[in-house]
Amino acid sequence: MATPKRRKTGSKMRMRRAHWRVSAPTYSACPQCRAAKLPHRVCPNCGYYAGRQAVVTE
């Protein structure tokens, strides 16, 4: 079986892990109430999705 001959240095490991960061979620405006919501999800403020009432909110 192939195994590494030498141990990876800390610098090389940090370079590889440099792209592991988490990106912030993107928000879009709800077309009904203009509240911020996640895309492709029901608006938590008014309950609309794709132009129709999907969830009854109070």
N, C-alpha and C positions, 0 to 999 in steps of 0.2 A: 504494500500500500504506500502511496505517496504521502510523505509527511514533511513539514517544513524543516529545513536544515538549521535555520537560525531563528531566534525569537524576534517577533516584530517589535520595533522600537516604539516608545511612547509617542514620538513625533508622527510616525506613520499611522498609528492607530488614531490619533487625534485628527489627522488629515482625512482619514476615511470617514470618521464620525462627524465631520464638519457639516454635512448635509442632512443630518438627522433632525434638524430643528422643526418645530411644529409651526405651521402657518396659522394666522388668525382666520376665523371663519368669515366668509363674505356675507354681507347682508344686502337685501334688496328692499325697495319700498313696496308696501302693499298697495295695489291699484285702487282699493276701496277706501281705506282709511289713512294711507300714507305712513303707517307705522313700520318700523324696521322689522323684517322677518327673514328667516333663512329661505333660500330659494328652494322651490319644489316642495314646500311644506305649507300646511294650513296656517293662516295668520293667527297668532295667539290673541290678538286684540279684538278682531271682528269675526273670526271664524270662517272667512271666505277663502276659497281655493279655486283657481281657474274660472273666475267669474260667477261662481255659485256658492250658496251657503252650504258649507260642508259640516260644520260643527255649530251647534247652537250655543251662543255665549250670552252672558248676562251683562 
